[in-house]
Every structure is written in structure tokens, then in C-alpha cells.
Amino acid sequence: MTIVHEPECFEFELPIKEEVVIETEPVEDSVYLRVYQDEKSRTIIDVMDSKSLYVVYHKGKDAFEEYIG
């Protein structure tokens, strides 16, 4: 599965049978998730912030740290 950090379009490939944790500020409606399959039949999750910043953690580490860091 591919997780996309919007609006920058950074991509993180989540290995099969692994999980991520998305941490947000404690505000109502803080993130919007869009789930779909692309033309290559990959499952894609777009994570878009609406009112706050968010962090996607994989194995306790920021999955997008190399891009945002």
C-alpha cells in the first residue's frame, strides 16, 4: 500500500502486514483520508490535513522524515 503525504505528494510504501499510526493535533476533523486504487491496481491512501499538522509513524519513526526532516 502507498501512503501519500499531501499536499507535497511524498510517497511511503507500507510493507505487507505492517501498520502505521497517524498522529494529529487534538482538533475535530483534523485529517482527511482518501482511499482508492490507481491505474496499476495499487491501493493508495492520501493523507490530507485540513486544520492541523500530522505525523505518520512506521515502527515508531516518522515515515516522511527524509522528505520533511
C-alpha positions in Angstrom: 0.0 0.0 0.0 1.2 3.5 -0.8 0.6 6.4 1.7 0.8 9.8 0.2 1.7 12.9 2.3 -0.4 15.8 0.8 -0.1 18.4 -0.5 3.6 17.6 -1.3 2.8 14.2 -2.8 5.6 12.4 -0.9 5.1 8.6 -1.0 5.7 5.9 1.5 5.4 2.2 0.6 3.9 0.3 3.5 5.2 -3.3 3.6 2.6 -6.0 3.6 1.2 -6.9 7.1 2.7 -3.8 8.7 0.9 -0.8 10.0 1.3 2.9 10.6 0.0 5.3 13.2 -1.2 8.7 12.2 -0.9 11.3 15.0 -2.7 14.6 14.8 -3.3 17.6 17.0 -6.5 17.1 19.1 -8.9 19.1 16.9 -12.1 18.0 15.3 -11.8 16.9 11.7 -8.0 17.2 11.7 -7.3 14.8 8.8 -9.0 13.6 5.7 -8.1 10.1 4.3 -8.8 9.4 0.6 -8.5 5.6 -0.2 -8.5 4.4 -3.8 -6.8 2.1 -6.4 -4.6 3.6 -9.1 -4.1 2.5 -12.7 -1.6 -0.1 -11.5 -4.1 -1.6 -9.0 -2.1 -0.3 -6.1 -4.1 0.7 -3.0 -3.4 4.4 -2.3 -4.2 6.4 0.8 -3.9 10.1 0.5 -3.5 11.8 3.9 -4.6 15.5 3.8 -4.5 17.9 6.7 -7.4 20.3 7.0 -6.8 22.0 10.3 -3.6 20.7 11.8 -0.3 19.1 11.1 0.0 15.3 11.3 2.8 12.7 11.5 2.7 9.2 10.0 4.7 6.8 12.2 6.0 3.4 10.9 7.8 1.3 13.5 7.9 4.4 15.8 9.7 6.6 13.2 8.3 9.4 11.1 7.7 7.7 7.7 8.2 11.0 5.9 11.2 12.3 7.9 13.6 12.0 5.0 11.4 14.4 2.9 10.4 16.9 5.6 13.1 16.4 8.3 
